């Protein structure tokens, strides 16, 4: 899951993405490094914000999603 989260982060930087998701940068970094797994609420926020499915976040299943093409929801 950490690799998929890193792909979503792209050039936004940890601080900006953490702010957009309502997380601390250190917590987001721990998700990106694989040290912790996001809880259900955080996974839903990432899914809603980026447009990727929970199946893709959790299992890597599914095709290319809008966020993978740089189309974040604001």
C-alpha positions as CSV (number, residue, x, y, z in Angstrom):
1,X,0.0,0.0,0.0
2,X,2.9,2.4,0.7
3,X,4.0,2.3,-2.9
4,X,0.5,3.2,-4.1
5,X,0.3,6.1,-1.7
6,X,3.7,7.4,-2.9
7,X,2.4,7.2,-6.5
8,X,-0.6,9.4,-5.5
9,X,1.5,11.9,-3.7
10,X,3.6,12.7,-6.8
11,X,5.0,16.3,-6.7
12,X,2.7,17.7,-4.1
13,X,5.0,17.0,-1.2
14,X,4.2,15.5,2.1
15,X,3.2,18.7,3.9
16,X,0.8,19.9,1.2
17,X,-0.8,16.5,0.8
18,X,-1.1,16.0,4.6
19,X,-2.8,19.4,4.8
20,X,-5.2,18.4,2.1
21,X,-6.1,15.2,3.9
22,X,-6.2,16.7,7.4
23,X,-3.3,14.7,8.6
24,X,0.0,15.6,10.3
25,X,3.0,15.4,7.9
26,X,4.7,12.9,10.3
27,X,1.6,10.6,10.2
28,X,1.4,10.7,6.4
29,X,5.1,10.0,6.2
30,X,4.7,6.9,8.3
31,X,2.0,5.7,5.8
32,X,4.2,6.5,2.8
33,X,7.2,4.6,4.4
34,X,5.1,1.6,5.3
35,X,5.6,2.1,9.0
36,X,1.8,2.3,9.7
37,X,-1.4,1.6,7.8
38,X,-4.1,4.2,7.4
39,X,-7.3,3.6,9.3
40,X,-10.7,3.3,7.5
41,X,-11.5,7.0,7.8
42,X,-8.2,8.0,6.3
43,X,-8.5,5.5,3.5
44,X,-11.9,6.9,2.7
45,X,-10.5,10.5,2.7
46,X,-7.7,9.5,0.3
47,X,-10.2,7.7,-1.9
48,X,-12.6,10.6,-2.0
49,X,-9.9,13.2,-2.5
50,X,-8.0,11.4,-5.2
51,X,-10.7,9.5,-7.0
52,X,-9.0,6.2,-6.6
53,X,-11.0,3.2,-5.5
54,X,-10.5,1.6,-2.1
55,X,-9.8,-1.7,-4.0
56,X,-6.8,0.0,-5.7
57,X,-5.6,1.5,-2.4
58,X,-5.8,-1.7,-0.5
59,X,-5.0,-4.4,-3.1
60,X,-3.7,-2.6,-6.2
61,X,-6.6,-3.9,-8.3
62,X,-8.3,-1.9,-11.0
63,X,-7.3,0.3,-13.9
64,X,-5.8,3.7,-14.0
65,X,-7.7,6.1,-12.0
66,X,-8.2,9.9,-12.3
67,X,-5.6,10.7,-9.6
68,X,-3.0,8.7,-11.4
69,X,-3.4,11.1,-14.3
70,X,-3.0,14.1,-12.0
71,X,-6.6,15.0,-11.6
72,X,-7.1,15.5,-7.9
73,X,-10.5,16.6,-6.6
74,X,-10.4,19.9,-4.8
